Amino acid sequence: MVGAIASGQIAECIGREGSLMIAAIPNIIGWLAISFAKDSSFLYMGRLLEGFGVGIISYVVLVYIAEIAPQNLRGGLGSVNQLSITIGIMLAYLLGLFVN
């Protein structure tokens, strides 16, 4: 929630592209923390950083798509974005059925 709350101010300050690049920093650090975790505290820290980065991205991507898309494609592109996220989550759950 913190990332989503801060995303509006970050996007207004440094722009949409800049805020997407800034959001990549906690995502990369979060995945590194998760990948090289020695104990559960690193997993929690990685999840926290990932949540912050995804909170920023979830707002900024939709605004960025709306800004760069032609007017007749805006709604469709926003819907495809959400549909892609939902399909990705579904595939992760389906993969979890077959991986122990």
Backbone as JSON Lines, residues from 0, in Angstrom:
{"i":0,"aa":"M","n":[0.81,-1.2,0.0],"ca":[0.0,0.0,0.0],"c":[0.85,1.26,0.0]}
{"i":1,"aa":"V","n":[2.01,1.17,0.62],"ca":[2.86,2.36,0.7],"c":[3.33,2.77,-0.69]}
{"i":2,"aa":"G","n":[3.69,1.78,-1.51],"ca":[4.13,2.09,-2.87],"c":[3.02,2.71,-3.69]}
{"i":3,"aa":"A","n":[1.81,2.2,-3.54],"ca":[0.68,2.74,-4.3],"c":[0.34,4.16,-3.84]}
{"i":4,"aa":"I","n":[0.44,4.4,-2.53],"ca":[0.15,5.74,-2.02],"c":[1.2,6.74,-2.51]}
{"i":5,"aa":"A","n":[2.45,6.34,-2.53],"ca":[3.53,7.25,-2.94],"c":[3.65,7.38,-4.45]}
{"i":6,"aa":"S","n":[3.03,6.48,-5.21],"ca":[3.26,6.45,-6.65],"c":[2.78,7.71,-7.36]}
{"i":7,"aa":"G","n":[1.7,8.31,-6.91],"ca":[1.2,9.52,-7.54],"c":[2.18,10.68,-7.43]}
{"i":8,"aa":"Q","n":[2.72,10.87,-6.23],"ca":[3.69,11.95,-6.03],"c":[4.99,11.67,-6.78]}
{"i":9,"aa":"I","n":[5.41,10.42,-6.8],"ca":[6.64,10.07,-7.52],"c":[6.45,10.31,-9.02]}
{"i":10,"aa":"A","n":[5.29,9.89,-9.55],"ca":[5.03,10.07,-10.98],"c":[4.94,11.54,-11.37]}
{"i":11,"aa":"E","n":[4.38,12.37,-10.5],"ca":[4.29,13.8,-10.8],"c":[5.66,14.47,-10.72]}
{"i":12,"aa":"C","n":[6.48,14.03,-9.79],"ca":[7.81,14.65,-9.6],"c":[8.77,14.33,-10.74]}
{"i":13,"aa":"I","n":[8.92,13.05,-11.04],"ca":[9.96,12.65,-12.0],"c":[9.4,12.09,-13.29]}
{"i":14,"aa":"G","n":[8.1,12.1,-13.45],"ca":[7.5,11.64,-14.69],"c":[7.2,10.15,-14.66]}
{"i":15,"aa":"R","n":[6.45,9.72,-15.68],"ca":[6.02,8.32,-15.71],"c":[7.18,7.38,-15.98]}
{"i":16,"aa":"E","n":[7.99,7.69,-16.98],"ca":[9.12,6.82,-17.31],"c":[10.13,6.77,-16.18]}
{"i":17,"aa":"G","n":[10.4,7.91,-15.58],"ca":[11.35,7.95,-14.48],"c":[10.88,7.16,-13.27]}
{"i":18,"aa":"S","n":[9.58,7.24,-12.99],"ca":[9.07,6.5,-11.84],"c":[9.07,4.99,-12.11]}
{"i":19,"aa":"L","n":[8.89,4.57,-13.36],"ca":[9.01,3.15,-13.68],"c":[10.45,2.67,-13.48]}
{"i":20,"aa":"M","n":[11.41,3.52,-13.84],"ca":[12.82,3.15,-13.63],"c":[13.16,3.13,-12.14]}
{"i":21,"aa":"I","n":[12.63,4.08,-11.39],"ca":[12.87,4.1,-9.95],"c":[12.24,2.88,-9.29]}
{"i":22,"aa":"A","n":[11.07,2.47,-9.76],"ca":[10.39,1.3,-9.18],"c":[11.15,0.01,-9.44]}
{"i":23,"aa":"A","n":[11.99,0.0,-10.45],"ca":[12.79,-1.19,-10.73],"c":[13.83,-1.44,-9.64]}
{"i":24,"aa":"I","n":[14.26,-0.4,-8.96],"ca":[15.31,-0.55,-7.94],"c":[14.84,-1.42,-6.78]}
{"i":25,"aa":"P","n":[13.7,-1.12,-6.12],"ca":[13.28,-2.03,-5.05],"c":[12.91,-3.42,-5.57]}
{"i":26,"aa":"N","n":[12.45,-3.51,-6.82],"ca":[12.15,-4.83,-7.38],"c":[13.4,-5.68,-7.51]}
{"i":27,"aa":"I","n":[14.46,-5.09,-8.03],"ca":[15.71,-5.83,-8.21],"c":[16.31,-6.21,-6.86]}
{"i":28,"aa":"I","n":[16.34,-5.26,-5.93],"ca":[16.89,-5.55,-4.6],"c":[16.04,-6.6,-3.89]}
{"i":29,"aa":"G","n":[14.72,-6.52,-4.05],"ca":[13.83,-7.49,-3.44],"c":[14.06,-8.9,-3.97]}
{"i":30,"aa":"W","n":[14.19,-9.03,-5.29],"ca":[14.45,-10.35,-5.85],"c":[15.81,-10.88,-5.46]}
{"i":31,"aa":"L","n":[16.79,-10.01,-5.36],"ca":[18.11,-10.46,-4.89],"c":[18.03,-10.94,-3.45]}
{"i":32,"aa":"A","n":[17.3,-10.23,-2.61],"ca":[17.14,-10.64,-1.21],"c":[16.43,-11.98,-1.12]}
{"i":33,"aa":"I","n":[15.42,-12.18,-1.95],"ca":[14.7,-13.46,-1.94],"c":[15.58,-14.58,-2.48]}
{"i":34,"aa":"S","n":[16.32,-14.3,-3.54],"ca":[17.15,-15.33,-4.18],"c":[18.27,-15.81,-3.29]}
{"i":35,"aa":"F","n":[18.88,-14.91,-2.56],"ca":[20.04,-15.26,-1.74],"c":[19.72,-15.28,-0.25]}
{"i":36,"aa":"A","n":[18.46,-15.52,0.09],"ca":[18.03,-15.49,1.49],"c":[18.69,-16.61,2.29]}
{"i":37,"aa":"K","n":[19.2,-16.24,3.45],"ca":[19.78,-17.21,4.38],"c":[18.75,-17.64,5.42]}
{"i":38,"aa":"D","n":[17.82,-16.75,5.73],"ca":[16.76,-17.08,6.68],"c":[15.49,-16.33,6.29]}
{"i":39,"aa":"S","n":[14.47,-16.49,7.08],"ca":[13.16,-15.93,6.72],"c":[13.12,-14.4,6.74]}
{"i":40,"aa":"S","n":[14.01,-13.76,7.47],"ca":[13.99,-12.3,7.52],"c":[14.32,-11.7,6.15]}
{"i":41,"aa":"F","n":[15.21,-12.34,5.4],"ca":[15.52,-11.86,4.06],"c":[14.33,-12.06,3.12]}
{"i":42,"aa":"L","n":[13.59,-13.15,3.32],"ca":[12.39,-13.37,2.51],"c":[11.36,-12.28,2.78]}
{"i":43,"aa":"Y","n":[11.17,-11.95,4.05],"ca":[10.21,-10.9,4.4],"c":[10.66,-9.54,3.85]}
{"i":44,"aa":"M","n":[11.95,-9.25,3.96],"ca":[12.46,-7.99,3.44],"c":[12.29,-7.93,1.92]}
{"i":45,"aa":"G","n":[12.57,-9.04,1.24],"ca":[12.4,-9.08,-0.21],"c":[10.96,-8.9,-0.62]}
{"i":46,"aa":"R","n":[10.04,-9.53,0.09],"ca":[8.61,-9.39,-0.21],"c":[8.15,-7.95,0.03]}
{"i":47,"aa":"L","n":[8.67,-7.33,1.08],"ca":[8.32,-5.94,1.37],"c":[8.79,-5.02,0.25]}
{"i":48,"aa":"L","n":[10.02,-5.2,-0.19],"ca":[10.55,-4.37,-1.27],"c":[9.81,-4.63,-2.58]}
{"i":49,"aa":"E","n":[9.51,-5.89,-2.86],"ca":[8.74,-6.22,-4.06],"c":[7.36,-5.56,-4.02]}
{"i":50,"aa":"G","n":[6.72,-5.62,-2.88],"ca":[5.4,-5.0,-2.74],"c":[5.45,-3.5,-2.97]}
{"i":51,"aa":"F","n":[6.5,-2.86,-2.47],"ca":[6.65,-1.42,-2.68],"c":[6.82,-1.1,-4.17]}
{"i":52,"aa":"G","n":[7.69,-1.86,-4.83],"ca":[7.93,-1.62,-6.25],"c":[6.71,-1.9,-7.11]}
{"i":53,"aa":"V","n":[6.01,-2.99,-6.82],"ca":[4.81,-3.33,-7.6],"c":[3.7,-2.33,-7.31]}
{"i":54,"aa":"G","n":[3.63,-1.8,-6.11],"ca":[2.65,-0.77,-5.81],"c":[2.85,0.47,-6.66]}
{"i":55,"aa":"I","n":[4.08,0.86,-6.86],"ca":[4.38,2.0,-7.73],"c":[4.03,1.67,-9.18]}
{"i":56,"aa":"I","n":[4.46,0.5,-9.62],"ca":[4.26,0.12,-11.01],"c":[2.78,-0.02,-11.35]}
{"i":57,"aa":"S","n":[1.99,-0.55,-10.42],"ca":[0.58,-0.82,-10.72],"c":[-0.19,0.46,-11.06]}
{"i":58,"aa":"Y","n":[0.18,1.57,-10.47],"ca":[-0.46,2.84,-10.8],"c":[0.15,3.47,-12.05]}
{"i":59,"aa":"V","n":[1.46,3.53,-12.08],"ca":[2.14,4.3,-13.12],"c":[1.96,3.68,-14.5]}
{"i":60,"aa":"V","n":[1.92,2.35,-14.58],"ca":[1.78,1.7,-15.88],"c":[0.45,2.07,-16.53]}
{"i":61,"aa":"L","n":[-0.61,2.07,-15.76],"ca":[-1.91,2.41,-16.34],"c":[-1.96,3.86,-16.84]}
{"i":62,"aa":"V","n":[-1.36,4.76,-16.08],"ca":[-1.32,6.16,-16.51],"c":[-0.44,6.31,-17.75]}
{"i":63,"aa":"Y","n":[0.67,5.61,-17.77],"ca":[1.59,5.67,-18.91],"c":[0.92,5.12,-20.17]}
{"i":64,"aa":"I","n":[0.21,3.99,-20.04],"ca":[-0.51,3.43,-21.19],"c":[-1.55,4.42,-21.7]}
{"i":65,"aa":"A","n":[-2.27,5.05,-20.78],"ca":[-3.3,6.01,-21.18],"c":[-2.7,7.23,-21.87]}
{"i":66,"aa":"E","n":[-1.48,7.62,-21.49],"ca":[-0.85,8.79,-22.1],"c":[-0.33,8.5,-23.5]}
{"i":67,"aa":"I","n":[0.23,7.32,-23.72],"ca":[0.88,7.07,-25.01],"c":[-0.05,6.42,-26.03]}
{"i":68,"aa":"A","n":[-1.16,5.85,-25.59],"ca":[-2.06,5.14,-26.51],"c":[-2.96,6.11,-27.25]}
{"i":69,"aa":"P","n":[-3.28,5.79,-28.5],"ca":[-4.29,6.58,-29.21],"c":[-5.64,6.46,-28.49]}
{"i":70,"aa":"Q","n":[-6.45,7.46,-28.64],"ca":[-7.7,7.53,-27.88],"c":[-8.61,6.32,-28.13]}
{"i":71,"aa":"N","n":[-8.63,5.81,-29.34],"ca":[-9.52,4.7,-29.64],"c":[-9.01,3.35,-29.1]}
{"i":72,"aa":"L","n":[-7.77,3.29,-28.63],"ca":[-7.2,2.04,-28.11],"c":[-6.98,2.04,-26.6]}
{"i":73,"aa":"R","n":[-7.21,3.15,-25.93],"ca":[-6.88,3.27,-24.51],"c":[-7.56,2.22,-23.64]}
{"i":74,"aa":"G","n":[-8.85,2.07,-23.78],"ca":[-9.58,1.12,-22.95],"c":[-9.12,-0.31,-23.19]}
{"i":75,"aa":"G","n":[-8.93,-0.64,-24.46],"ca":[-8.48,-2.0,-24.8],"c":[-7.11,-2.32,-24.25]}
{"i":76,"aa":"L","n":[-6.19,-1.37,-24.36],"ca":[-4.84,-1.6,-23.85],"c":[-4.82,-1.7,-22.33]}
{"i":77,"aa":"G","n":[-5.63,-0.91,-21.66],"ca":[-5.72,-1.03,-20.2],"c":[-6.29,-2.37,-19.79]}
{"i":78,"aa":"S","n":[-7.27,-2.85,-20.56],"ca":[-7.87,-4.16,-20.27],"c":[-6.88,-5.29,-20.54]}
{"i":79,"aa":"V","n":[-6.12,-5.19,-21.62],"ca":[-5.12,-6.21,-21.92],"c":[-4.05,-6.25,-20.83]}
{"i":80,"aa":"N","n":[-3.69,-5.11,-20.31],"ca":[-2.73,-5.06,-19.2],"c":[-3.24,-5.86,-18.01]}
{"i":81,"aa":"Q","n":[-4.47,-5.6,-17.6],"ca":[-5.05,-6.31,-16.45],"c":[-5.25,-7.79,-16.75]}
{"i":82,"aa":"L","n":[-5.67,-8.1,-17.97],"ca":[-5.85,-9.49,-18.36],"c":[-4.53,-10.25,-18.32]}
{"i":83,"aa":"S","n":[-3.45,-9.62,-18.75],"ca":[-2.13,-10.26,-18.72],"c":[-1.69,-10.55,-17.29]}
{"i":84,"aa":"I","n":[-1.95,-9.62,-16.39],"ca":[-1.62,-9.84,-14.99],"c":[-2.41,-11.02,-14.43]}
{"i":85,"aa":"T","n":[-3.69,-11.07,-14.73],"ca":[-4.55,-12.14,-14.23],"c":[-4.14,-13.49,-14.8]}
{"i":86,"aa":"I","n":[-3.83,-13.55,-16.09],"ca":[-3.38,-14.8,-16.7],"c":[-2.06,-15.25,-16.1]}
{"i":87,"aa":"G","n":[-1.16,-14.31,-15.83],"ca":[0.11,-14.66,-15.19],"c":[-0.08,-15.26,-13.81]}
{"i":88,"aa":"I","n":[-0.99,-14.7,-13.03],"ca":[-1.28,-15.24,-11.71],"c":[-1.88,-16.64,-11.83]}
{"i":89,"aa":"M","n":[-2.8,-16.81,-12.78],"ca":[-3.41,-18.12,-12.98],"c":[-2.37,-19.16,-13.39]}
{"i":90,"aa":"L","n":[-1.45,-18.79,-14.28],"ca":[-0.41,-19.73,-14.7],"c":[0.52,-20.09,-13.54]}
{"i":91,"aa":"A","n":[0.79,-19.13,-12.67],"ca":[1.62,-19.43,-11.49],"c":[0.93,-20.44,-10.58]}
{"i":92,"aa":"Y","n":[-0.37,-20.28,-10.38],"ca":[-1.11,-21.25,-9.57],"c":[-1.16,-22.62,-10.25]}
{"i":93,"aa":"L","n":[-1.38,-22.64,-11.55],"ca":[-1.41,-23.92,-12.26],"c":[-0.06,-24.62,-12.22]}
{"i":94,"aa":"L","n":[1.01,-23.85,-12.37],"ca":[2.35,-24.43,-12.28],"c":[2.61,-24.98,-10.89]}
{"i":95,"aa":"G","n":[2.07,-24.32,-9.89],"ca":[2.22,-24.78,-8.51],"c":[1.57,-26.13,-8.25]}
{"i":96,"aa":"L","n":[0.59,-26.49,-9.05],"ca":[-0.03,-27.81,-8.91],"c":[0.91,-28.95,-9.27]}
{"i":97,"aa":"F","n":[1.83,-28.66,-10.21],"ca":[2.7,-29.71,-10.73],"c":[4.11,-29.68,-10.16]}
{"i":98,"aa":"V","n":[4.47,-28.65,-9.46],"ca":[5.8,-28.52,-8.88],"c":[5.7,-28.7,-7.37]}
{"i":99,"aa":"N","n":[6.52,-29.56,-6.84],"ca":[6.51,-29.79,-5.38],"c":[7.48,-28.88,-4.68]}
